[in-house]
Amino acid sequence: MRMSEIGYEGQPPIDSYGGGGFRIMDGFRAGDLMITPVAGVMDWDAAALSAVAFEAVFAEAGEIDVLLVGMGAEIAPLPAATRIAMDEAGIGVEVMSTASACRTYNVLLAEDRRVAIAARAV
């Protein structure tokens, strides 16, 4: 089997998750996290899942095809109003556990897809 190193341009991959945060770019970020194509890595207030909590995503709607939302250890739906606002902005949304969201984010990033992630720390 031949192994190849994956190079990322722009957005950083999520190296690991757990312990109440995420390891990104050789550093640990405690708490909830959002990464978008333009703004990059930022803190995210996951307590409020209203459209306001996704302001950065809406600001970059033309740069994002899919938003992955990591809900923590368990999957829970987004509020209907938030989901409708995402649909109206033309942003696809996939809600999953944080573990699944991190893995999927890295795969899509490696494929040069226009992806953003908002994830609760586990």
Buried (B, 14 or more C-beta within 10 A) or exposed (E): EEEEEEEEEEBBBBBEBEEEBBBBEEEEBEEBBBBBBEBBBEEBEBEEBBBEBBEBBBBBBEBBBBBBBBBBEEBEEBBEEBBEBBEEBEBEBBBBBBBBBBBBBBEBBEEEEBBBBBBBBB
